[in-house]
Amino acid sequence: MAYQYILTEVKDRIGLITLNQPDKMNALGEAVELEITDVLRKWEKGKDVKVVILKANGKVFCSGHDRLEVRDGTPSSIRNLFQTSYNMMSCMRQVRMPIIAQVHGIAMAGGCHLVAGCDLVVAAENGAKFGMTGMKIGYNCSTPTVAVSRAVGQKKCLEMLLTGNLYSAQEAREMGLVNRVVPDEQLEQATFAWAKEIAKGSRIVLGISKQVFYAQSEMTEDQAYHYAKEMMAIGALLPDAQEGFSAGIEKREPNFPEE
């Protein structure tokens, strides 16, 4: 599939997805969401990508959903748009590769949702801003609350939702939406270095770690412990775990197979 709205590249087993509509402030429409979903599914089926970085060209990271598509749509087309958005967010959660958002500018409304849907977030200290801004235009940010509330908690999410305000990178880190804040000029280098660090791990175990984390987070504590116990038992039998145990005992670096 040839992509019209995103750029893709694989470097050192890091998959790079770049939102590439700076003239539209990287607004999310049905077409771009289909492209993001397609490339993630393609990388999931292959073995070349262990970690994904999601970034953007232009001054704005993502301005949310395309207002023209929403304003001029029919109830059916708008429902299809947000079904496509749901499919993309579900895909981001399901694929085995950890996804890191590299946020250099404003991420608002659906853009904030996109960031919250990533597994990890690195933000530029001065340029990055985050907010569910629908209230400013008389439109409730319903879908962003799903991922954002799970990142920052109910009270903070409601504050963001009801005010529509933008928050700095440091404020977003303090509320739990962002993992790391770095100087703007170091953003790309720092994000890629973190991705390479994570990519040193076993591709199979990276995928299991991500899937187990999200699965247990939706369970009661007792259910989560029973599930985690079983996954620990299964995981210990994997060749990568056996190699890791042996490497630790033999005081050497593990040599995971190139899956």
N, C-alpha and C positions, 0 to 999 in steps of 0.2 A: 504493500500500500504506500503510495507517494503522499507525503504529508504536506499540507498547505499552510497550516496554522502553527505548527511546532517544528523545531529543529531537534534532531536526535544524533547522538554520537556515543560510541563506546570507547573508553580509554582506560587501560589498566584494569579491566573488568568492572569499571564504574560506568553505568549508563547515565548519560546526560540528556534530560528533556528540557528544552528551552521554549517557553511561551514566546511566540514571535509575531505579535500583533501590536507593536508599540503605538501605532496610530490610533488604535482603539483601546489603549490602556490595558491590553491583554484581557479584554472582556471574555468571559466564558459563554460560548454558545454551544448548541448541540454538536456542531461539526468538530470543534476543537476538543470537546469532551470525548467524542468517539475516537479521535486520533490518540489522545492520551491513553485511553483504555486499550486501543489496539496495540500500541507499542509495548505497554506493560505485559499484555498477554503474550506477545511474541517473545519478549525477553524471558518471561516465565517458562516458556516451552524449551528454550535453548539453555546453553550452559556458559555463555560468554559474560553474563552480567551477574554480579554478586550484590551490588549496592546501586541504588538509583539516586541521583541528585535532580531535583526539580527546581528550575530557576527561570528567569525571564529577561527579555531584552526591553530597553526603554526605561523611562523614569519610574513607571508604576509597575509593581510586581503583578498585581491583578486587581481590577476594579469591580469584580463580581460579575454577575450574569449580564449579558447584553440587554440593555434596557429596551432597545428597539424590538428584540425578539419577544420580550415580555409584554411591552405596551401594545404592540400591534398583533399579538397572537390571539388565537381562539382558545377557549378553555381546553380543547383537546390538544392543541399544539403546545400550550404552556405545560400541560401535564406531561406530555412526551419529553419536553425539555428537561423537566426535573426528574423524570424517570431515567433519562440518560445521565443526569448528574448523579443520581443514586447509584446507577450501575458503575460509574467511574469511581465513586468513593468506595463502593464495595470491592471493586477490583483492587484498589490501592491497599485495602485492608487484607485481601486474600492472597496476593502474590507473596512469594517467599522472600523477595529482596527487600531489605529495609530501605525506606524512602526518606531522604533528607531534603527538606525545603531550604533553599538558599535565598533568603529574602533581603533584597537590597532597597526596596521602596515600599510604597503603600500597598497593603493587602486588606481590602475592605469587602464587606458583605460576603459574596460567594468566594472572594479571594481569601478572606480570613478562614472560611470554611475549608478551602483547599489546603491551606497551611495546617490547620488543625487535623486534617485527615492524613497528613504525613506522619511518619513514625518519629522523626526527630526534626528539629528546626534550628537553623543558625541564622541570626539576624544582624544586619548592619546597625551599628550603634546609633548613628544619626539619621540615616535614610529610611530605615524600616519603621513602618507604623501599622497598627492593626486595629480593626474595628468592625462591628456589625452595624453598618451605617444605614440600614433600611429605614429606620425611624425618621431620618432626615428628609426622606422623600415620600413618607407616608406608606411604606411597604414593610411588612413584618419579615424579618430574616428567619423564617421558620426552619429551613433545612440547616443553616449554619449552626443553630443552637444544638443540634444533635452532637456534632463533633466537638464544638467549642465547650459545651457544658461538661463533657467528659474529660476535657483537658484542664479547665479552670475551676470547676465546681459550679453549683447552682447560683449562689449569691453573686459571684463575679460575672457570670454569664448574663444574669438578669440585668445587672448594672450596664453591661455592654449593650445589651439588646434594647433597653428602655431609653438610654441616653443617645445611642448612635455615635458616641464619641470615638475618636482615634486615640490609641495608646502607644507610647514609645516602646522601643525594643526592650529597654530595661524594665519598664512596667509589665510588659508581656512576659518577660522572664520571671519576674517576681510572682506573677499570677499562675505560672505553670504552662503557658502557651508556647514559650520559647526555651530551648535548652541552653544555647550559648549566644552571647552578644560579643561581637568583635568589631574592631575599627573598620569603617567602610572600605578602606583600601585593601584590607586583608581578608575580606569576605570570601572571595573565590578561592584563594589559596587555603584558608583555614577550613572551608567546607570540604574541599577535595582531600585535604590531608586527613580529616576525620573519616571520610568515606574509605580511604585507603587503609586506615587503621582497622576499621570494622571489617573490611574485605579480607583481612588476614585470617579471619575465622573460616571454619568449614561452611561451604554453601548450604549443605544439608542442615547443619545445626543452626545456622542463621535463620533459615526458614522455619524450622521447628520452634525456635525460641520466640519468633514473632507470633506464630500461630497459637502457641500455648499461652503466651501472655494475654492476647486478646480474648481467647476462649475463657480462661479462668476469671478474667475481670468481670464477666457477666454472670458469674456463679455466686452462690452463697459461699461463705468462708469454708464451711465443712465440705461442700461439693468441690470447691477449688482444691483443697488438700487431697481429696481422694483422686481427683483427675491428675494433679501434679505428681502424686506418688506413682501412678501408673506410667506416666510419661517419663519419669526418672528411670523406672525399671526398663522400659523399652529402649530409651536413649542409651543406656549403658551398654547395650548389645551392638550398637552401631559400629561399623569399622572405624569411623572417624573418632569416636569416643575411645575405642580400644587403643588406637594409635596415640591419642592424647594422653591416656593413662600411662602407656609405656614410655612416652617421651618424658613425662614428668618424673617417673621412677628412674629413668636413665639419664636425667638431667641434660636433656637436649631439646631443641625446638621440634614441635610436631611437624610431620610431613603429610599433610592432608592430600588425598588424591584430587586431581583436577576433575571435578564431577562434570 
